[in-house]
Amino acid sequence: MSGLGENFSQIDISKEEKDKLVAEVIRYVLFKTHQNSGCPIKRDELTLLVTKNYRQRSLPALVINEAREKLSSIFGYEMRELQRTRPSSTNQNRSSQLSLADAKSYVIISQLPADVYRKYIEDEGTSHMTAFTFVVISIVHLAGGKIPEENLWHHLRRLGLCETDETHPVLGNTKQALEALVQQRYLQKNKVSGPEGNTLFYELAERALDESVCERIKENISQIVNKDVPSVEADDD
């Protein structure tokens, strides 16, 4: 924190103004995370909060860094920067544009032990989406990290989830539930041209590729089957 203080002392704003900006960024991150069901927050949005009244070029980075420290020390959240991954098979120019457009974004992740989080924080009202997320990520993981849309829905239909269902008793619109995982950056999708036309693929995105998430997925799958799990064939009917 002392380093941050020294940096702020070189900028023409008071400590009170700086603290107000930090608090505003923290409030924005917590509110948007709740409002948008955990969708990543673009760094540009946080920068605009600072630059709407201040023009110092180095100020946004300093404010965001201090907000990250306070989210951790006071609220127990890691404000993690996502490293945008490119689809494995897509137009390179298009993927470059996407990477630049979403170059930096953040999600907040609880730093509490899993048992404490489940007991005091976890919202049972969203447990259905947590389960859906786990199932979808597991299917794509077992397929090698990438699966055609039709094959994904094939496996979901075996679990009673149909892509045409708009009134599922738990998920509501099932296609929208799957799209939410794309918006939250658990999945990414891209179209690949082939002799029979375009095929839509789903791939694991940066949040699903996080090492801690991958380990939990592997551990839970192993517990379910109690043995090595064969890969889901990408061309399974």
N, C-alpha and C positions, 0 to 999 in steps of 0.2 A: 504494500500500500504506500510505503514511503516514496517509492519510485514514481507512482502515479501522482502523488502530491507534488513532487518536484516538477514533473511535466506540466501539471496544471498551473503551477506558479509562473511558468513562462508564457502563459496565455492570458490575455487581458479579460479575464472574467473572475468574479469573486467566488469564494468557496460556497457561499449560499446558492449562487446561480448554478455552479457545477453540481452541487448536491440535488438541486431541483431537477436538472436534466437527467441525472442518473436515476432518480426516483421515477421520472416520467418514462424512461426506457423500460425499467423493471415493470411498472404497471402495464405498459403496452404489451410486453412479452407475455405476462401472465394472463391478461385479458384475451389477447388474440389466440393464445394456445387453447384456452377454454372455449372461446367462441367458434374457432375453426377446427375443433376436434383434433388438435395436435398437428395440424398442417404446418410445415416449415414457415418461418418468418424471414422474409428477405432482408438482407443487411441494408438495402436501399431504403426500406421503410423506416428502419431505426435511424439511419443517417438523416432522413428528412425531418425527424422529430427534433434533431439538434440544429440543423442548418436553417430551419424556418425563421429563427431569430438571431442566429449567430453565423458568422462567415469564416471563422478560423478553420483552416483546412485540416489541422491535426486534431481538432476537438472531437469529432464524431468517434474516432478510433479510441481516444482516451475515455470518453463517456461509456462507450459500449464495453470496453475492457473492465471498467470499474463496476458496471452493472452486472457483468458476468461473475465477478468476484463476490459481490453482495448476494446475488442469487444463490451462490454456493454456500457462503458462510451463514447467511440469515435464513434462507428458505430451504436449503438442502437440495437445490436443483443444479445440475450441470447444464449450462447453456452451450450445447455442442454445435460446432460448425460442421455442416454437411459438405462432404467432398462430392461434387456432382459427378456421377458416372455416366459414361456414354453408352447407348445401346450397342450391342456387339455387332449388329447387322443393320445398318441404316445409311442413308445418304450422308456422307461426311460433312458437306457444307451445312446441311440442316442440323446435324448433331453439334457442330461447332457453334452455330447460332444459339441453340438451346443451352449449351454449356455456358456461353457468355451471358445469356439473359439471366440465368439462375446461378451465377458463379458462386455467390456466397449466400447461405441461408442458415438459420439456426432452429434447433428444436431444444426443448428442455426435458431433461431426464432425471428422475428422482435418484438421489444418492443414498437413500435409506436402504437398509437391509431388506431383502425380499419379504421376510416374515413380518417385519414392522410395517412395511408398505401395505401388505395385504390386510393387516389388522386395523390400521388407523386411516389409511388414505384411499385405498382402492374403492372405486365406485361400482357397486354391484349393478347399477343401471347401465353400465357400458360393458359389462363382462361378456355379453354376446358378441360385441365387435372384437374384443380381445381374442375370443375363441375362434371367430371367423378369420381374423388376421393370422393366427397361429396355423390354422388348417391350410389356408391358401399359401402361405410362405413355405410350409412343409412340403406341399405338393410340388411347388416350383423348385424348391431345393432338391428334392428327390429326382426331379427331371433333369438335374444338372445345371440349375440356375436359369433355365429358359424353357418356355413351353408354348406351343401354339394355343390360341384362344379356345378353339374347339376342344382340344385335348384337356385343357383346364376345366372347362365346363363339363366335359365327360366325367371327370373324377368328382366334380362337385354334385353332379346329378345323382351319382351313386350315394351321396350323403343326403339326398332329398332337396338339393338346391338347384332350381331351374332358372336359366337366364331370362326366361319370359315372365317370371313371377314378379309382379309389382306390389303384391300384398302379402308377402311372407309374414307369418305371425311374429317373428322375432326381428328379422332384418329389414322388413318392408320391401323396397325395390332392390332385388338382389344385384342387378347390374350397377346400380348406384352405390351399393355397398362395396362392390369390387372396385369401382372408380375411386372411391374414397381412399383405398389403399395406394392408388397411384398418386393422388393429391398429397397424401401423407408421406410419400417417398419410400414406401415399402416395396412398391413395384414400379416399373416403368414399362411402357408399351411402345412398339414400333411396328411398322408395316414393312414386309420384305416382299419384293417382286419375284415372281416365279413363273414357270410356264403355264400354270393354271390361274394366274392372276395374283393379286396381293393377299398375303397371309399375315394376320395380326398375331404378334408374339408378345407374351408377358415375360419380363425378366426381373430378377431381384434387383432392387435399387439400394441406395446407400444405407438406409436404415436397416434393411434386412441383411445387408452384408456386414454390418457391425459385428466385430468379433464376439462380443458378449451375447448378442442375439443368436448368432450361428451356433455357439456352444450350447445355448439353452435348447435350440431346436434339435440338435443332434442328441442331446441327453434325453429329451422327452420322447423322441422317436424311438430311441433304444429301449427306454423303459416300457413303451407301449408294446413293442413286438418281442422284447427280451432276446433279440438276436440282431445280426446284421441285416439291414433292410435293403432289398434290391432296388435299383433305380427304377423310377417310373419312366417307361419308354416314351419318348417324344412322339412316336407315331402310333401310340396305343389307340385302339378304336373304342 
